[in-house]
Amino acid sequence: MRMLLNIRIPHEPFNAFVRDGSIGELMERILAEMKPEAASFTEQNGTRGAILVVNLEEPSQIPKFAEPWFLTFNADCEFRVVIEVDPLQRPDLQLRSVRY
């Protein structure tokens, strides 16, 4: 199942990793292990953030994707189910006029 993983990263301990020069290696290792379909980094509510698209075969994989962010950066993670446009084009999903 395709999921959007929204990550909010607090300033610490991230700042400490930037200062000691280890942030690049840490991020590379986490992303290599996760293998997201897409990854973008942005500001979220005044802190660092990331938005990743990941594929979960089953819900029990949530810790695999969240724990590296929890344990390394003390981050908050939110998962959202996403669907692409093509499946929405299926005839059985087309909106129909409903009269009340």
Backbone torsions as a table, in degrees:
resi	resn	phi	psi	omega
1	MET	NA	130.0	179.7
2	ARG	-76.5	131.5	-178.1
3	MET	-131.0	147.2	171.5
4	LEU	-98.1	121.3	178.7
5	LEU	-104.4	112.5	-179.8
6	ASN	-100.7	123.8	-174.5
7	ILE	-121.7	129.0	173.5
8	ARG	-112.2	121.7	-173.2
9	ILE	-109.5	117.8	178.7
10	PRO	-67.9	161.6	-177.2
11	HIS	-59.0	-41.2	176.8
12	GLU	-113.0	136.1	16.0
13	PRO	-92.5	5.4	-176.7
14	PHE	-55.2	-45.2	-179.9
15	ASN	-57.3	-39.7	-179.7
16	ALA	-63.3	-38.5	178.5
17	PHE	-68.9	-34.2	175.6
18	VAL	-65.3	-46.8	-177.8
19	ARG	-62.0	-39.7	-177.2
20	ASP	-88.0	0.6	174.9
21	GLY	81.7	9.5	-176.8
22	SER	-95.9	-3.0	-174.0
23	ILE	-62.9	-40.1	-179.3
24	GLY	-60.2	-46.4	179.8
25	GLU	-65.2	-41.7	179.3
26	LEU	-62.5	-48.1	-179.2
27	MET	-64.0	-42.4	179.3
28	GLU	-60.1	-44.0	-178.5
29	ARG	-65.9	-44.3	179.6
30	ILE	-62.9	-47.9	-178.1
31	LEU	-67.4	-36.1	178.2
32	ALA	-64.9	-36.5	179.5
33	GLU	-72.5	-37.1	-177.4
34	MET	-79.5	-34.4	-175.6
35	LYS	51.0	59.7	179.1
36	PRO	-68.6	151.8	175.0
37	GLU	-67.3	-34.0	179.1
38	ALA	-152.1	150.5	177.6
39	ALA	-144.9	128.7	176.2
40	SER	-132.1	145.1	-179.0
41	PHE	-117.3	139.5	-172.2
42	THR	-156.1	175.4	173.1
43	GLU	-88.3	139.9	175.6
44	GLN	-137.5	112.4	179.4
45	ASN	52.4	41.7	176.2
46	GLY	83.5	3.1	177.4
47	THR	-124.8	174.5	176.6
48	ARG	-70.7	151.9	178.5
49	GLY	-150.6	164.4	176.6
50	ALA	-142.9	148.8	175.1
51	ILE	-128.8	118.5	-177.8
52	LEU	-120.8	146.7	170.6
53	VAL	-106.3	120.4	-177.6
54	VAL	-127.2	158.3	179.0
55	ASN	-114.7	118.6	178.1
56	LEU	-104.3	128.2	175.6
57	GLU	-75.4	-31.4	179.1
58	GLU	-156.3	157.2	-177.2
59	PRO	-58.5	-25.5	-179.2
60	SER	-65.3	-9.0	177.5
61	GLN	-84.8	-5.5	-179.2
62	ILE	-54.1	-46.6	178.7
63	PRO	-59.3	-34.2	178.8
64	LYS	-57.6	-36.0	-177.7
65	PHE	-90.7	-29.2	-176.3
66	ALA	-90.8	-39.6	-173.3
67	GLU	-56.7	-40.5	178.1
68	PRO	-57.8	-36.2	179.9
69	TRP	-75.5	-40.7	177.3
70	PHE	-61.3	-52.8	-171.8
71	LEU	-74.3	-36.3	-176.6
72	THR	-82.5	-42.2	-171.1
73	PHE	-119.2	-0.9	-176.6
74	ASN	59.9	36.6	-173.4
75	ALA	-85.7	162.1	171.6
76	ASP	-100.0	137.8	-179.3
77	CYS	-126.7	136.9	175.2
78	GLU	-128.5	136.8	178.8
79	PHE	-110.7	135.6	176.9
80	ARG	-131.0	134.8	174.8
81	VAL	-73.1	135.9	177.4
82	VAL	-125.5	153.4	178.3
83	ILE	-135.3	141.3	178.8
84	GLU	-82.3	170.8	-176.3
85	VAL	-67.1	-40.1	-175.3
86	ASP	-53.0	-49.0	178.9
87	PRO	-61.8	-25.4	178.7
88	LEU	-72.6	-12.7	179.9
89	GLN	-83.9	-6.2	-179.2
90	ARG	-59.0	139.4	-179.0
91	PRO	-57.7	-35.6	-177.2
92	ASP	-73.1	-7.5	178.9
93	LEU	-107.5	-0.2	-178.4
94	GLN	-66.1	138.4	177.1
95	LEU	-69.4	140.6	178.2
96	ARG	-118.9	150.2	175.7
97	SER	-68.1	132.8	177.8
98	VAL	-122.4	129.4	178.2
99	ARG	-105.6	135.3	179.5
100	TYR	-109.8	NA	NA
